[in-house]
Amino acid sequence: MNINTKEHFRHIRRILIAVLVLNWLVALVKIIYGFVSKCSSMTADGFHSLSDGASNIISLIGIHFASQPRDSDHPYGHKKYETFFSLGIAGLLCIVSFQVLLEGIRRILKPVIPQIDLAGFIIMVLTMIINILVMNYEYKKGKVLQSDILVSDSKHTKADILTSFSVIITLFAIKSGYYIFDPFATIIISLFIAYSAFQIARESSKVLCDAAAIVDTKRIVDIVLSIKGIGSCHKIRSRGRPDDIHLDLHVQVNPNMHMDEAHKISYAIEEAIKKDIPQVTDVVVHMEPKEKF
C-alpha cells in the first residue's frame, strides 16, 4: 500500500475517533437527563446518539479491513469492505428504530408524566448544535475523501438532528400539559431512524451489486474517440465505489493493425480515461476489427 493510501485511511480514522467521542458525550447527557426526567423521547434520542457512537466503532473496523493492500485473494483490493461495513450501520439503525418504536407504544399504553425543566431545553439545544457541526464536517470530509463510511455516518447524524429537533418541540408540548406528545414523538423518531437506515442500505447496495458507476457513457466515448486509430467505442460497463471505479469497453480498430500498435492504443485509452476521470482505477479494453475503417 502506498503512503497516500495509508494517509487517506489514517485521516478517515482520526475523523471517526473524534466523532465517536462527541457522539457518546452527547448520548450520555441525553440518556441521563431522559431517565431522571422520565422523558421517553429524550431517552430515545440519547440512545439514537449512542448508536451513532456504535456505528463509529463499526466504521473503524471497516476502515481497518478496507485499508489492507491488494493480495492474491483480493486482486481488486479491499475497498468494498468500507461499503460492506456501512451496511452494518444500517442494520444497527434498524435495531435501534425497532426498540424506540416499542418504547413509544409502551408509553402510549402506560402513560408516564415527564418532569421537564429549563435544563432539558438547554441540553437539547446544545447537543443539536454539536450534531449539526459534526454532520457538516463529516459529510464534507466524506465527499472530499470519497468515503462511504463518513458519508453514511453523517446521514446517521443528520437523523439525530431531526430527532433532536422533534424532541425540543415535544418538550414545549409537555410543558404546556400535552404529555401524549412524548410517546408519539418517540414513534416519529423511530421512523426517522428507519429512513436513515434505508438510505444507507440503498446507496451501499448499488456498489455491492455492481450498479453502473458511470452513467454518462457518452463522456467515455468522447474520450476514447479523441485517440487516433479508433473507429468506434461501445459495450461500456462500469462498477465499483465512487473512488475506485472499474471500467471495461470495446473498441474497433483497423483489422490490419499490428499487435504492437494495438497495444499502444489500448494503453493510450487507459491513460486518457484515468487522466480525465481520476476516480477510474482500472480499465480493460477489448479490441475488435472494424471491417470498413
Buried (B, 14 or more C-beta within 10 A) or exposed (E): EEEEEEEBBEBBBEBBEBBBEBBBBBBBBBBBBBEEBBBBBBBBBBBBBBBBBBBBBBBBEBBBBBBBEEEEEBEEBBBBBBBBBBBBBBBBBBEBBEBBBEBBBBBBEEEEEBEBEEEBBEBBEEBBEBBBEBBEBBBEBBEEBBBBBBBBBBBBBBBBBBBBBBBBBBBEBBBEEEBEBBBBBBBBBBBBBBBBBBBBBEBBEBBBEEEEBBEEBEBBBEBBEEBEBBBBBEEBBBBBBBBBBBBBBBBBBBEEBEEEEBEBBBEBBBEBBBEEBEBBBBBEBEBEEBEEB
